[in-house]
Amino acid sequence: MFCFLLVKPPRIPGQISELSRCNTSPISQCAAFHLRLFLISNRSHSVNRANQYRRVTIDFFQLTEQLTLQAEQAARATEQTARATEQVTGRSRWIAMEQETESVKREISKEIATVQALTWEVDRLSHMVLAFEVSVNGEMEVAVEEADMTAWLLMWLLLKFNGIKAEGKCRVQ
């Protein structure tokens, strides 16, 4: 892309030249601003100052391409860093939490099944104990071994409940 600029030489040698743009695109304005800072013309004393203009053809393509590439590369680098950080932190936490919850769910489901089975056994044995109590209060004869066996099974199941509770406390600690 070529842009034509009119460079008016300064009245005093060593001054910065004045530029007038031929096209008004933002890219050429940016490049013209940079050129205004760096173009210093050496005017010859033999040329008439009033109507002296030099036509300068400047290849802005390289200048604008470099500026836009640098800006795009910086934007891409920032974007890639943000994406990488987001993927590493966000997804790794999510995976770790997912694995943790899955293992906890499995353990809880196993323990819930165990507690339900023990609850059913305790309920059955407590009904047997109530039946023994009713029969003893009704002055019926009950075999001692049967009462002892029921009491022993009930105590054994209650100890299992305590074992589950103790295991849970140990895991927490």
N, C-alpha and C positions, 0 to 999 in steps of 0.2 A: 504494500500500500504506500503510495507516494502522496506527500502533501507539499504544497508549494507555500513557502513563507516569504514574505517581503521583509527583508532586514534593512532597516534604516541605520546607517552608520551614525555613531554618536558624534556630537559636535566637538567633544574633547577626546583625544586618543586615550584608550584604556577604559572608557566608560562602557557600561553594559549596553548592548544594542537594543533598539526598540523593534518589536515584532508585530506584524499584522498578519493574521491568519487568512488563508484562502478558503478553508472549509471550517465548519464549526462543530465537528463531532467532539464528544467529551475526551476521546483518546487523544486527538490532536491537540486539544486544549492542555491536557496534562503534559504531553510531550513538549508543547510550545513553552509551557511554564518552565520545564527543565532546561530547555534551550536558552531561554531568556537569562537564566542564571549563568550559563556556561559560555555563551557566544560573546566574544569580545572582538569587535572588528577593528582592524587597523585601517583607518581611512587615509587615503592618500590626499595630500594637500593640494594637488593639482586639479582635483575634480570639484565641480561646483557643489556646495553643500545643500542648497535648497532643493534641487530636483534629483539628487543622487539616491537611488534605491538599487539595491542589489537583489536580484531574484535568486533565491537559494532553494534547491531541491533537496529535500531531506527524506531519507528512507526511514519512516517511522515504524515500519513493520518490525524490525529487529528490536527497537526500543520498547514498543508496546508489547511485543511478544514476551520479552524478558520480564517486563513488569507484571504482566498478567500471569505468566508461568510461575513467577515467585509467589504471587498472591494465591494462585490456585494450589500450589504445592503446600504452602503454609496451611491453607484451609483443609486440604486433604489430610495432612499430617495430624492436625487437630482433631478432625473427624474420625480418623482411624484410631487415634489414641483413645478418644471417648468411647468408640465402639468396642475396642479391645478391653478397656477397663470395665465397661458395662457387662460384656460377655463373661469376663473372668469373675468379677465379683457377684453379679446378679445370678448367673446360671449356676456357678459352683455352690453358692449358698442354697439355691433352690434344690439342687441335686442332693446336697448333704442333708438338708431338712427333709427331703422326700425319703431318702434312705432311712433316716432316723425315725420318721413317723411310721414307715412300713414295718420296721423291726419292732417298734413299740406296739403297733396294732396287733402284730402276730403274737407277741408275748401276752398282751392283755386278753386277746381272744382265747388263748390257751388257758389262762388263769380263770377267766370267766366260766369256761366250760368245766374246769375243776371245781370251782366254787358252787356251780349249779348242781353238779353231781353230789357233792358233799352236803349241800342244803337238802337235796331230796332224801339222802340217807338219814340225816339228822331228823328230818320231819317224820320219816317212817319209824325210826326208833323212838322218837318222843311220843308218837301215837301208841306204840307198844307199851311204853312206860305208863302212859295214862290208862291203858287197858288193865295193866297190872294193878295200878292204884285203885281203880274201880272195883276190880275183883277182890282185892284185899279188904277194901272198905265194905264190900257186900258179903264178907265172911266166906269167900270161896277159897279153896285150897289152891295154891300156886306152887309149882316146883321151884325150889331154890336155885337150881342150876340155870333155869330159864331166866329168872330175874337177874342173876349175876351176869349171865352172858349178855343180856340186853344192856345192863348198866356198863359193862366193860366195852361193848361196841360203841355205846354213846360217848363214853369218855375218850375212846380211841379216835372217833371222828372229830370230837372237839379239839383234841390235840393236833389233828391234821389242819384244822382251821388256824390254830395258833402257829403252826409251822408255815402256813402260807403267809400269815401276817408277819412273822419273823423274817421270812425271805424277802418280803417287800421292804421292810425296814433296813435290812442289810444292803439291799441294792441302792436304796436312797443314800445311805451313809457312804 
